[in-house]
Amino acid sequence: MTNSLLQAQNISLAIDGKQILQNINLQIDAKRIVTLIGPNGAGKTTLVKIVLGLLAPSAGKVNLRNNLRIGYMPQRLHVDNSMPISVQKFLHLAVRAKPELIEKVLDEVKAAHLLHSQIHSLSGGELQRVLLARSLIQDPELLVLDEPVQGVDINGQAELYALIASIRDSHQCGILIVSHDLHLVMSATDEVICLNQHVCCHGHPEQVSNDPAYLELFGKKQAASLAVYAHHHNHSHSLDGEVVNGEALNGDHSGHDHG
Amino acid sequence: MADFILRALVAGLLVALIAGPLGCFVVWRRMAYFGDTLAHSALLGISFGILIDINLQFSVILACLVIALLLFSMESRHHLATDTILGILAHSSLAVGLVILSFTDANMDLMAYLFGDLLTVTNRDLMWIAAGVITALIILVLSWNQLLTITLHQELAQAEGLNVGRMRLLLMLLIATVIALSMKVVGMLLITSLMIIPPASVRNFSNSPEKMAFFASLVGCLAVCGGLLASFYLDTPSGPSIVVSAAVLFMLSSAIKNR
């Protein structure tokens, strides 16, 4: 219990009579990575906003450890083209960060060379790294990452997740990741929470990937995404990233045509 | 040089000084139509001010604020696009202003308010403008980084502890103030151009928000000088001449950039 950074208890939210979240329990401990996964519209980002205190739940409460330093990486940064701003200035705005600190966090996300680049000139992957760097500026004890690999190509996604796992080790922080794809997050995750308005199932990644509730929610979609790669590879990946031969693990291939 | 020209020049330069940096936010946040709506509601402020006999600058600021607050409450209650609501507010407030004006027996020159009347600026006007511009500049400089942060990413700013609602209100108040101050200079129909054209002209020559703001002030001042010169030698109306010279500067800057 002493390790707990954040506990959300019985969180519910209804807007205009429409139930968005129902009775959610969530705990994040130091040095653990928790992944929140669910289809579009499942309420993942809403739950993140409640956890961050940006939105008040209709019922339930969020308990944070005293003076908890939280680093937040929003889903996507859209800077209007009319605004000229360098990576350095963008990172400086966080908490009037000093130049040395800015260089340190950029170095950590392996983007030191971007210091003087304009935000507009960055690729999707570079922009996500810069956002990640900003979330590290206050040396967070809890990192909240909302879809950190959005707009990043497949290779970059794996790299980014490896980077996130290494940040957990170097900062000894707890991390909450939001994702709509369990496939890549799997290897870096200690616990998965499968959300669709309510918590469908949760637990260790392996455990969740075999849970009937998970299969019902994701089975078909996962199978479909695996089918794409079946054309290029003579192996597939198990859900925690290891190479296995032949069929994927989901076990729901029956009745699904790969055509 | 005649006194009235000198007063006109100082008033114009003062307004251009604040309109540039503030206009940058109007451009970055895509608030051009919002500025236009506030400018339209300025006439409502004028006629109301005449009706109950209070200071006109003050009543203009008041009217702008009321309209801005109305916009916020309408945005959350109606399922209409923001530009539709802005259109409703802009033209209703203008029309209501004109109707109220017909009830007063003021024998006023409407054209002066619509297109400005820089050459009739009195010492008293000048004092008001100077006090207003200096106050607004100080507030803008002090809150510059916070305003940049909410412009870049609202939720990120909120998560980092900024009071986003208060900053947005502050920005609105500043825009309303500048509109009230520039009434005499270019008039309500042309005010937005003084905020938008200078930043737009210098976007391509700036690599930081601060440089863009500084250059915008400079271009605004040049436009005021050019417009007044034209007005003096060619006997053209001063407000429109200033906007024409700003437009010429914009075209020049595009030409230089494309070379």
Interface residues (C-beta under 8 A of the other chain):
Chain A: K49 L52 G53 L54 I70 Y72 P74 L77 V79 D80 S82 M83 P84 I85 S86 K89 F90 L93 A94 V95 R96 Q118 R134
Chain B: V27 W28 R29 R30 N145 L148 T149 T151 L152 H153 E155 L156 Q158 A159 E160 P199 A200 R203 S206 N207 S208 P209 K211 M212
